Amino acid sequence: MLRREILTVLPLATTLGKVSMAMGAPMRSPIVLIHGLHGGGWVWHHVAPLLTAQGFEVVTPTLTGTGDRAHLLSREITLETHIQDIIATIEMRDLQNVLLVGHSYGGLVATCVADRLGSRMRRLLYLDALIAQDGRTGFDILPPAMAQTRRERVRVNGADIAFPVPPSAAITFPDPVRKEWFVAHLRPHPVGTYETPVRLSKPAGSGLPVTYIAYENPALASIEPSRAYARAQKGWHYRSEALPHDAEVVYPERVASFIAELA
């Protein structure tokens, strides 16, 4: 082979070698990230690559009727729909030993999925999330006045189908560029998911290690009843962080570090 040909082939061989090594390297335990109200799998856009770079298999599903699946929005979508979204994702990808992460509304879904697929779970992580409780709906675990306000917003501005996207002025971000990106991606959220009574076979997180990380700069009033519930649970690891509720968008390095240390 001519020297020129060798020099041409060497970079390709090196690249293929690196790809081969990467393909042969075992992935670390899978992480399933469940987004919150008005979100989608897109909210983890800045977090997921940081975890993937550490060797984790990261799955960021979008719940039916939200995000890139907003075209499926309907009055028939319930919490059960979203539970089945995540169960199907885990089962079809043959995931085991999962770190299941729920943020905000995603905590309702995560609680129920962990209850049904406990044998596939390794740990349950709530990131400033709502915690499902047997027999209660999403509305039931909000502060009563806030639940009534949200019902009214759905009736007046959401055609009795969905929570309307909040106005940009109501969203406070330290980074205006990230805020613009965030607001542009928000979509209405199906109200039926907050009207579905939860059915659990055992209390939230039973049989699993559970960590609850509260974001308290500022602390959202809608999450406080769930924070109080988490603080009262024996055996749970609870801690507070001086972060805004949507920290995964504005402080992805911090959020990725929380997840990685538990994965």
Secondary structure as UniProt FT lines:
FT   HELIX           3..24
FT   STRAND          28..34
FT   TURN            37..38
FT   HELIX           41..44
FT   TURN            45..47
FT   HELIX           48..52
FT   TURN            53..55
FT   STRAND          56..59
FT   TURN            64..65
FT   HELIX           67..72
FT   TURN            75..76
FT   HELIX           79..92
FT   TURN            93..94
FT   STRAND          98..103
FT   TURN            104..105
FT   HELIX           106..116
FT   HELIX           118..120
FT   STRAND          121..127
FT   TURN            134..135
FT   HELIX           139..141
FT   HELIX           144..157
FT   TURN            159..161
FT   STRAND          162..163
FT   HELIX           168..170
FT   HELIX           176..185
FT   STRAND          189..190
FT   HELIX           192..195
FT   TURN            204..207
FT   STRAND          210..215
FT   TURN            217..218
FT   HELIX           221..223
FT   HELIX           224..231
FT   TURN            234..235
FT   STRAND          237..241
FT   TURN            245..246
FT   HELIX           247..250
FT   HELIX           252..262
//
